[in-house]
């Protein structure tokens, strides 16, 4: 004897899959934006933590410590924190090396932290913990992080005149990013 079983027909199953596919298509850009936003926030916080470490090492050692691009004056190749020797004998010590930051990038190559009379990019912290350029001028500026997956996404890492760092989203915090 043949009995009729209850269950979903192939047509009903296909309708459910179609609805799920539409919902996934609609939410995917928002999910990608959220993931890119988290990546850029993480990198911004990591850079600031490394800058704080460099400043603390300068205070602790009583000598100049720099955070500078790893290769060819390009922050996008990553950065390193090292002691800067001004007197001989001195051995430079490298503490932190951060590799490439792809798929994020620093807009304009981080020219904002160049010395006024040279193209050398770095942030130097003197023995008192103040951020200086290679010529000794005070540094108060910003790095602008962008993301390849989301061209409109950016974060500003702002170093204030008192040595305090902050992260700013120019689309959400327009007034405080100036």
C-alpha positions, 0 to 999 in steps of 0.5 A: 500500500502506498502512503503519502508522506508530508514534506517540502516539494522541490518548488518550495525548497527552490523558493527558500534557497532563492530568498536566502540568496537574495538576502545574502546578496543584499547584505554582502556589501554591508558585511564587507564594509564592516570587515574592512572597517574592523581591519582598518581600526585594528591597524590604526590601534596597532600603529598607535600602540607601537608609537606609544611603545617607541615613546616609552622606550625613549623615556626609559632609555633616555635616548632618541627612538624612532618609528619609521617605514621599513623600506624606501620611506614607504609606510605601506611596507610596514614600520619598525621601532629602533633606537637612534644613535647620535653618539659613538659608540652606540648599537642601534636596537630594533624592537618591533617590526610590522610587515606590509599593511596590505590591503590597507594603505597610507594615503600620500605615502605618509608624507605628513611625517617627513622632515621639513628639509628632507624626504626622510619619513619618521617620527622621532621621540627624544629623551623627554618623550616629545615627538620631533622631526630629524631636524628637531622640529616638533611633530603634530600631524596625521597619517591617513589610512585607506582600504583597497576593498572600500575606497571611501573608508579611511581613518586619520591617526592624529598626533596632537601637540601634546603627544596624544594620539587619536583615531578619527573617522572623517565621515562620522567625526568631521569636526574633530578630524580637523 
